[in-house]
């Protein structure tokens, strides 16, 4: 009988998650468990080394829902994708070794990346609208008929 090795607990980090009060209206339901899972698995500074497949398996939800949740967390500027299987939590909610570390990271943030911004909800909705418009444009391009190829050799003969 093989006993599965337990994963080591992530390093304890200090965090002040009161910024979660700014969670946008309209966030898909799957975004909440995804965010909570990332919060629990982060390294100091908010880096999370998890694939969407691992998140999906752990939470027992489809990868499509995980993808959509991560997209919306990105639209809200709560989570950034840094690479395949690497995400970064906003310093406003990320865990740090000390409160001073978190305050320094927050002070270094660009105003556009803050989700405690007065126009937060509007910016979130604008991000979604831009994304949906890009999807519509890409779909329309796929539907365009391909122009027939011009046979230059036969045109020269005439």
Buried (B, 14 or more C-beta within 10 A) or exposed (E): EEEEEEEEEBEEBEBBEEBBEBBBEEBEEBBBBBBEBBBEBBBBBBBBBBBBEBBBEBBEBEEEBBBBBBBBBBBBBBBBBEEEBEBBBBBBBBBBEEEEBBEEBBEEBEEEBBBEBEEBBEBBBEBBEEBEEEEEEEEEEEEEEEEEEEEEEEEEEE
